[in-house]
Structure formats: C-alpha cells, structure tokens
Amino acid sequence: MRLPTDGVTPVSRLVMLDDLENDDGYFCELASPLFLAPGDRVLFDGMRASLAVTRANGETFSPTGTWGVRCRYGRPRF
C-alpha cells in the first residue's frame, strides 16, 4: 500500500505498519507494530533515519526501529 509520508497528508483509514520503505530504498523495520488512525500523519525521511507520527489530536512521537538501505537485489545493506 502506498502511504503518504510527507508529514502533511493525513491517513484516510485505519492502517497497521510494521515496516516502511521509500522509493529511494531506505527502510525502517519497526520494533513493534504501529496502528495509525484516520487523521494521523507520518513523516518518514530515510536519508536522515527519522520517523515521526503526529496523531490527529496533535500529539507527536517517534517510533523506534531498525534502519537501512535495500540494494537493488532486495537484501539489506547497512
């Protein structure tokens, strides 16, 4: 599923995440599943290894996880 991770666009429905990957190959495998409610916003910057979630009520937090870059053959490269 494509998920807007620009930090501005809200999620339109309930979503469960266990990992994220952007088009540049950066990924984050979360330490535990993350549930996003409608209205939550996600800011994902693989280059800086930062992930921030802003809830619809304005609360912001950064989930923990393992970061890396996938090479073109699908294996993690650190």
Secondary structure, 3 states (H helix, E strand, C coil): CCCCCEEEEECCCCEEEEEEECCCCEEEEEEEEEEECCCCEEEEECCCCEEEEECCCCCEECCCEEEEEECCCCCEEC
